[in-house]
Amino acid sequence: MVSLVGPTRVLQTGPVARLTNPPPQSEPTPTPGMPELYWNLQEVLGPSAPFFYLSASPYNLYPFLSGFRNAHYPHGQLILRDASWMTISGLLSNLTLGTEKYKVDRIKKIRRWLPRRKMVCIGDSTQSDPEAYGKTLPLEPWRCHGSFLGF
């Protein structure tokens, strides 16, 4: 679970922020070395090892994020927030459910889906990954092969 791309550009248009794609001259690129790490992990763990890409980004970024993932990373399930930042209700939902709480909830859900699987968690400091891992990994330490964080 890791942020795969840089920050999203936000333009203010009235009371609701509107997300836009990055300008064409700033095509998103993966963090150096990350695609190779993921592909090496898949090789070591085997092609049937599930990958989950957990992000606090809203679901309306799915087309962009899935295209980026498909271009650089092993196939895996993208897990995005149900709410959209494009509406007032979606924005309020994102503001009231903190990123850390959201990620802790989704990590616990993944564990319920795959109760016997061990996990390797990869994250960064942009979306509360260290805090979420700190709250979930100690619950079942036998399930964690490792936790890797980049800052």
LUMPA-963282 format. One record per atom (N, C-alpha, C, O, CB): x, z, y. Coordinates in steps of 0.02 Angstrom, whole numbers, padded with zeros to 5 digits, always signed. Atoms other than C-alpha are relative to their C-alpha. Glycine has a CB too. Layout:
REM residues N
XZY;...
***
This chain:
REM residues 151
+00042+00000-00058;+00000+00000+00000;+00045+00000+00062;+00083+00047+00074;-00048+00060-00001;-00045+00007-00056;+00085-00059+00155;-00029-00047+00051;-00068-00092+00034;+00068-00025-00023;+00018+00048-00052;+00055-00143+00319;+00045-00061-00008;+00106-00054-00009;+00006+00032+00071;-00037+00060+00015;+00108-00322+00291;+00018-00041+00062;+00063-00082+00059;-00038-00042-00048;-00012+00040-00060;+00103-00392+00467;+00007+00045+00060;-00007+00105+00057;-00057-00051+00010;-00009-00037-00062;+00141-00339+00643;-00066+00016+00033;-00119+00004+00003;+00044-00038+00048;+00061-00022-00033;+00015-00275+00769;-00046-00059+00017;-00024-00115+00029;+00016+00037+00063;+00050+00048-00020;-00146-00367+00807;-00008+00003+00075;-00006+00057+00104;-00068+00013-00036;+00009+00002-00072;-00171-00423+00985;-00072+00018+00016;-00118-00008-00016;+00019-00069+00029;+00067-00020-00020;-00321-00343+01071;-00012-00021+00071;+00027-00005+00116;-00010+00077-00008;+00020+00019-00068;-00407-00418+01222;-00063+00040+00018;-00109+00044-00022;-00013-00077+00006;+00058-00038-00022;-00530-00312+01322;-00051-00048+00029;-00035-00085+00076;+00020+00054+00051;+00053+00042-00026;-00695-00402+01351;-00062+00044+00007;-00101+00049-00040;-00014-00062-00046;+00057-00045-00010;-00823-00282+01424;+00012+00066-00036;+00069+00089-00040;-00065-00032-00025;-00007-00066+00029;-00857-00118+01334;+00029+00000-00071;+00049+00052-00096;-00067+00034-00002;-00025+00003+00069;-00798-00179+01162;+00063-00042-00002;+00067-00096+00027;-00054-00030-00048;-00062+00038+00008;-00622-00233+01117;-00013-00057-00049;-00048-00048-00099;+00058+00045-00024;+00008+00058+00044;-00615-00406+01039;+00067-00018-00029;+00116-00029+00008;-00031-00060+00038;-00062+00018+00033;-00483-00446+00911;+00010-00075+00001;-00038-00113-00007;+00001+00026-00072;-00015+00071+00001;-00397-00612+00920;+00058-00012-00047;+00097+00034-00061;+00015-00027+00071;-00058+00018+00040;-00274-00703+00810;+00061-00002+00047;+00054-00016+00107;-00010-00068-00036;-00060+00006-00042;-00094-00699+00871;+00006-00072+00026;-00018-00118-00007;+00064+00020-00039;-00008+00069-00025;-00049-00849+00980;+00043-00041-00048;+00085-00013-00084;+00032+00001+00070;-00036+00042+00048;+00019-00998+00882;+00076+00007+00002;+00108+00001-00050;-00018-00072+00011;-00072-00004-00005;+00196-00974+00947;+00027+00064-00032;+00087+00070-00043;+00022-00004+00073;-00023-00062+00031;+00203-00800+00869;-00030+00007-00070;-00064+00056-00085;-00017+00061+00043;+00025+00001+00069;+00161-00843+00688;+00023+00063-00035;+00083+00079-00033;+00024-00063-00038;-00020-00062+00033;+00159-00681+00587;+00049-00013-00057;+00043-00062-00094;-00062+00037-00027;-00049+00005+00054;+00304-00655+00469;+00003+00067-00036;-00008+00119-00006;+00071-00020+00028;-00005-00064+00037;+00328-00526+00332;+00061+00039+00023;+00109+00012+00049;+00003-00014-00075;-00057-00043-00013;+00443-00379+00357;+00057-00023-00046;+00046-00032-00106;-00017+00075-00012;-00055+00024+00043;+00615-00436+00296;+00010+00043-00062;+00014+00104-00058;+00065-00002+00041;-00012-00033+00064;+00642-00393+00114;-00062+00023-00037;-00059+00037-00097;+00044+00058+00010;+00060-00026+00033;+00463-00339+00079;-00028-00047-00053;-00046-00024-00108;-00053+00013+00052;+00026+00043+00054;+00403-00494-00015;+00043+00004-00063;+00017+00006-00118;-00004-00073+00024;-00045-00004+00057;+00557-00486-00126;-00010+00066-00038;-00009+00067-00100;+00074-00006+00022;+00013-00064+00032;+00525-00301-00160;-00063-00003-00043;-00063+00019-00100;-00006+00056+00052;+00063+00004+00037;+00346-00335-00212;+00005-00045-00061;-00019-00028-00115;-00055-00025+00046;-00007+00045+00057;+00391-00483-00322;+00044+00031-00054;+00031+00022-00113;+00030-00068+00023;-00042-00035+00049;+00529-00380-00405;-00039+00054-00035;-00032+00064-00096;+00062+00030+00035;+00043-00051+00032;+00406-00239-00435;-00046-00032-00051;-00055-00005-00106;-00040+00038+00052;+00045+00033+00048;+00286-00360-00516;+00038-00022-00062;+00012-00016-00118;-00034-00060+00033;-00041+00020+00058;+00425-00426-00627;+00015+00059-00045;+00012+00054-00106;+00065-00033+00024;-00017-00060+00039;+00475-00250-00681;-00062+00030-00033;-00060+00049-00091;+00034+00053+00045;+00060-00032+00025;+00298-00184-00702;-00041-00046-00045;-00082-00022-00085;-00043+00023+00057;+00037+00048+00041;+00230-00342-00782;-00056-00033+00039;-00081-00004+00088;-00029+00034-00062;+00049+00038-00038;+00106-00473-00726;-00070+00031+00000;-00111+00013+00042;-00005-00070-00027;+00067-00030+00001;-00045-00366-00774;-00005+00062+00043;-00058+00091+00049;-00018+00018-00072;+00002-00059-00044;+00003-00224-00656;-00042-00015+00062;-00027-00064+00097;+00072+00023+00020;+00042+00014-00058;-00132-00213-00522;+00035+00019+00065;+00070+00069+00069;-00066+00038-00005;-00024-00013-00068;-00083-00222-00339;-00061+00012+00044;-00109-00026+00041;+00045-00059+00027;+00052-00013-00050;-00192-00145-00204;+00034+00002+00068;+00085+00036+00077;-00037+00068-00014;-00025+00001-00068;-00160-00180-00021;-00051+00037+00043;-00102+00008+00062;+00013-00074+00026;+00046-00043-00037;-00243-00038+00074;+00017-00002+00074;+00074+00010+00094;+00002+00073-00026;-00011+00005-00072;-00265-00062+00260;-00059+00031+00037;-00116+00029+00012;+00010-00073+00021;+00054-00026-00043;-00366+00022+00398;-00028-00055+00044;-00070-00042+00087;+00026+00058+00043;+00027+00056-00039;-00398-00151+00471;-00072-00014-00021;-00091+00001-00078;+00043-00064-00011;+00070+00014+00016;-00581-00206+00479;-00006-00062-00045;+00038-00105-00047;-00040-00010+00064;+00011+00054+00048;-00654-00324+00350;+00001-00069+00031;+00016-00118-00003;-00065+00010-00035;+00002+00067-00030;-00671-00466+00476;+00070-00031+00006;+00075-00090+00024;-00034+00003+00069;-00067+00028+00003;-00482-00488+00465;+00019-00024-00070;+00075-00047-00081;+00052+00052+00024;-00014+00019+00069;-00496-00526+00279;+00027-00072-00007;+00078-00081-00041;-00063+00007-00042;-00026+00068+00009;-00473-00716+00293;+00074-00006+00021;+00114-00036-00014;-00042-00050+00040;-00068+00002-00024;-00314-00695+00395;+00047+00038-00047;+00099+00012-00067;+00005+00029+00070;-00043-00042+00042;-00242-00553+00288;+00007-00027-00070;+00061-00024-00099;-00027+00071-00002;-00006+00027+00067;-00283-00634+00122;+00043-00063-00001;+00081-00073-00048;-00070-00016-00029;-00044+00059-00005;-00200-00797+00177;+00072+00020+00006;+00116-00010-00025;-00020-00043+00059;-00068-00025-00008;-00047-00701+00231;+00026+00029-00066;+00083+00015-00086;+00003+00054+00056;-00019-00028+00065;-00043-00604+00067;+00014-00056-00051;+00065-00054-00086;-00055+00047-00027;-00009+00055+00049;-00064-00763-00036;+00064-00039+00013;+00094-00065-00034;-00060-00047+00003;-00060+00038-00017;+00080-00845+00057;+00065+00037-00016;+00117+00005-00025;-00001-00018+00074;-00062-00037+00005;+00205-00704+00033;+00004+00053-00055;+00059+00072-00075;+00013+00034+00064;+00001-00058+00044;+00152-00570-00092;-00037-00015-00065;-00076-00062-00069;-00032+00059+00035;+00039+00007+00062;+00089-00551-00271;-00074+00010+00013;-00094+00047+00058;+00025+00050-00054;+00072-00007-00008;-00097-00567-00291;-00020+00073-00011;+00009+00108-00052;-00038-00046-00050;+00025-00068+00007;-00191-00404-00272;-00062+00009+00043;-00077-00033+00086;+00053+00052+00019;+00062-00014-00035;-00349-00327-00205;+00014+00027+00070;+00050+00076+00078;-00043+00050-00039;-00003-00026-00068;-00360-00307-00016;-00057+00049+00009;-00115+00034-00007;-00005-00058+00053;+00051-00049-00014;-00453-00149+00031;+00001+00013+00075;+00049+00041+00102;+00012+00067-00041;+00005-00004-00073;-00510-00153+00212;-00060+00043+00018;-00104+00055-00023;-00006-00071+00032;+00057-00040-00024;-00628-00047+00317;-00063-00041-00002;-00063-00101+00011;+00013+00026+00071;+00065+00033+00002;-00811-00088+00296;-00024-00019+00070;-00059-00069+00078;-00051+00044-00033;+00024+00011-00068;-00841-00080+00483;+00041-00052+00036;+00100-00063+00021;+00000+00066+00039;-00033+00050-00041;-00798-00214+00607;+00011+00028+00070;-00029+00068+00095;-00043-00065+00004;-00013-00020-00069;-00719-00186+00778;-00037-00046+00049;-00032-00037+00109;+00075-00002+00014;+00033+00049-00043;-00826-00329+00844;-00067+00024+00027;-00097-00009+00069;-00009-00065-00037;+00063-00027-00024;-00981-00221+00870;+00010+00071+00023;+00059+00104+00004;-00054-00005-00055;-00004-00070-00023;-01013-00056+00956;-00003+00048-00059;+00036+00095-00063;-00058+00015+00050;+00006-00046+00057;-01069+00026+00793;+00063-00001-00043;+00084+00051-00068;-00062-00018-00043;-00062+00004+00039;-00915-00038+00702;+00057+00035+00034;+00097+00069+00001;+00018-00073-00012;-00052-00034-00038;-00801+00022+00838;-00007+00075-00004;+00041+00111-00016;-00001-00023+00074;+00012-00073+00005;-00882+00195+00838;+00015+00026-00069;+00042+00081-00076;-00073+00015+00019;-00015-00021+00068;-00868+00204+00649;+00075+00007-00010;+00098+00055-00041;-00029-00051-00051;-00073-00003+00007;-00682+00166+00658;+00029+00059+00039;+00079+00088+00018;+00031-00065+00024;-00025-00055-00040;-00659+00297+00793;-00017+00068-00030;+00021+00116-00021;-00027-00004+00070;+00020-00064+00027;-00752+00434+00699;+00030+00014-00068;+00039+00073-00086;-00075+00003-00004;-00033-00011+00064;-00674+00409+00527;+00073-00016+00010;+00092-00075+00013;-00032-00045-00057;-00071+00009-00013;-00490+00435+00556;+00034-00040-00054;+00012-00042-00112;+00033+00067+00008;-00038+00042+00046;-00363+00322+00474;+00023+00041-00061;+00018+00018-00118;+00059-00031+00035;-00025-00041+00056;-00289+00463+00370;-00056+00017-00049;-00048+00010-00109;+00031+00065+00027;+00056-00018+00044;-00458+00520+00303;-00024-00062-00039;-00039-00057-00099;-00058+00029+00042;+00020+00062+00033;-00506+00339+00265;+00048-00017-00057;+00025-00032-00113;-00001-00058+00051;-00048+00018+00051;-00345+00308+00169;+00000+00050-00058;+00005+00029-00116;+00070-00005+00029;+00004-00050+00054;-00355+00472+00072;-00060-00015-00044;-00054-00013-00105;-00005+00072+00030;+00060+00016+00038;-00532+00427+00020;+00010-00061-00044;-00010-00059-00103;-00059-00012+00048;-00010+00061+00040;-00482+00253-00038;+00052+00009-00055;+00044-00019-00110;+00021-00058+00046;-00050-00013+00052;-00328+00313-00133;-00033+00039-00057;-00021+00025-00116;+00061+00040+00028;+00036-00038+00052;-00438+00439-00226;-00046-00046-00039;-00054-00039-00100;-00040+00058+00032;+00045+00047+00033;-00561+00298-00264;+00039-00044-00048;+00017-00056-00104;-00037-00043+00053;-00042+00041+00045;-00422+00188-00336;+00019+00040-00062;+00018+00014-00117;+00063-00025+00037;-00018-00043+00057;-00369+00335-00446;-00059+00007-00047;-00049+00010-00108;+00023+00069+00025;+00059-00005+00044;-00547+00351-00511;-00011-00066-00038;-00031-00065-00096;-00063+00017+00040;+00007+00064+00033;-00551+00164-00549;+00048-00007-00058;+00031-00036-00110;+00010-00057+00050;-00053+00008+00049;-00389+00175-00648;+00029+00069-00017;+00085+00084+00003;+00056-00048+00027;-00019-00070+00009;-00378+00355-00711;+00065+00011-00039;+00095+00064-00033;-00054+00035-00034;-00060-00010+00040;-00231+00328-00830;+00062-00036+00028;+00116-00030+00001;-00013-00024-00070;-00055+00038-00029;-00123+00218-00719;+00044+00044+00044;+00020+00089+00079;-00026-00059+00041;-00047-00031-00047;+00032+00279-00631;+00005-00046+00060;-00012-00105+00057;+00070+00013-00032;+00000+00038-00062;+00061+00223-00453;+00069-00001+00033;+00108+00046+00026;-00051+00029+00048;-00056+00004-00046;+00199+00164-00339;-00032-00013+00068;-00067-00063+00077;+00053-00057-00020;+00030+00007-00066;+00149+00188-00157;+00053-00021+00050;+00106+00010+00055;-00033+00067+00023;-00046+00026-00050;+00234+00088-00021;-00038-00002+00066;-00094-00027+00069;+00028-00072-00019;+00035-00002-00063;+00191+00115+00160;+00047+00001+00059;+00108-00007+00052;-00044+00060+00003;-00039-00004-00061;+00248+00129+00339;-00031+00054+00044;-00076+00090+00023;+00003-00068+00037;+00023-00053-00043;+00216+00241+00487;-00055-00022+00048;-00073+00016+00094;+00057+00028+00040;+00048+00025-00049;+00085+00134+00576;-00072+00019-00013;-00112+00020+00034;+00005-00074+00004;+00071-00014+00015;-00077+00183+00487;-00007+00063-00042;-00045+00064-00090;-00031-00059-00037;+00005-00066+00032;-00054+00364+00431;+00018+00000-00074;-00007+00043-00112;-00070+00026+00007;-00020+00001+00071;+00026+00317+00264;+00035+00065-00021;+00017+00092-00073;+00045-00059-00013;-00034-00062+00023;+00145+00469+00257;-00049+00058-00008;-00044+00096-00056;+00055+00019+00049;+00048-00054+00003;+00001+00588+00293;-00048-00008-00059;-00063+00040-00094;-00039+00004+00065;+00046+00013+00056;-00116+00506+00167;+00034+00012-00067;+00005+00042-00112;-00027-00072+00003;-00036-00011+00062;+00016+00505+00031;+00014+00074-00011;+00010+00099-00067;+00066-00040+00000;-00014-00072+00004;+00060+00686+00071;-00060+00040-00024;-00052+00093-00054;+00022+00026+00067;+00061-00035+00022;-00121+00736+00038;-00023-00020-00069;-00057+00018-00103;-00055-00012+00049;+00027+00024+00065;-00153+00632-00119;+00051+00004-00056;+00032+00021-00113;-00023-00071+00007;-00049+00002+00055;+00009+00620-00217;+00011+00068-00034;+00018+00070-00095;+00066-00026+00025;-00009-00064+00034;+00030+00808-00248;-00059+00020-00045;-00051+00065-00087;+00010+00054+00052;+00057-00018+00041;-00145+00815-00326;+00011-00016-00074;-00012+00021-00117;-00062-00037+00025;-00016+00020+00068;-00082+00726-00482;+00071-00029+00000;+00079-00090-00005;-00052-00053-00027;-00068+00025-00007;+00108+00715-00470;+00023-00043-00059;+00068-00084-00051;+00047+00058+00008;-00020+00039+00059;+00123+00642-00646;-00018-00074+00008;+00009-00116-00027;-00033+00027-00062;+00022+00069-00009;+00038+00484-00583;+00043-00040+00048;+00034-00101+00053;-00071-00001+00024;-00038+00035-00051;+00165+00441-00449;+00071-00016-00024;+00111+00029-00035;+00003+00043+00064;-00068+00022+00016;+00318+00339-00498;+00046+00005+00060;+00106+00016+00052;+00000-00072-00026;-00040-00004-00061;+00376+00341-00318;-00042-00014+00061;-00095-00045+00057;+00058-00048-00004;+00031+00013-00064;+00328+00337-00137;+00054-00022+00048;+00103+00013+00059;-00037+00064+00027;-00050+00028-00043;+00424+00227-00018;-00030-00013+00069;-00081-00047+00075;+00029-00065-00030;+00025+00008-00068;+00400+00232+00170;+00053-00029+00046;+00110-00006+00045;-00025+00067+00028;-00044+00029-00049;+00479+00124+00304;-00023+00019+00069;-00083+00022+00082;+00004-00076-00008;+00018-00021-00068;+00484+00176+00486;+00031-00046+00051;+00021-00037+00111;+00022+00071+00014;
***
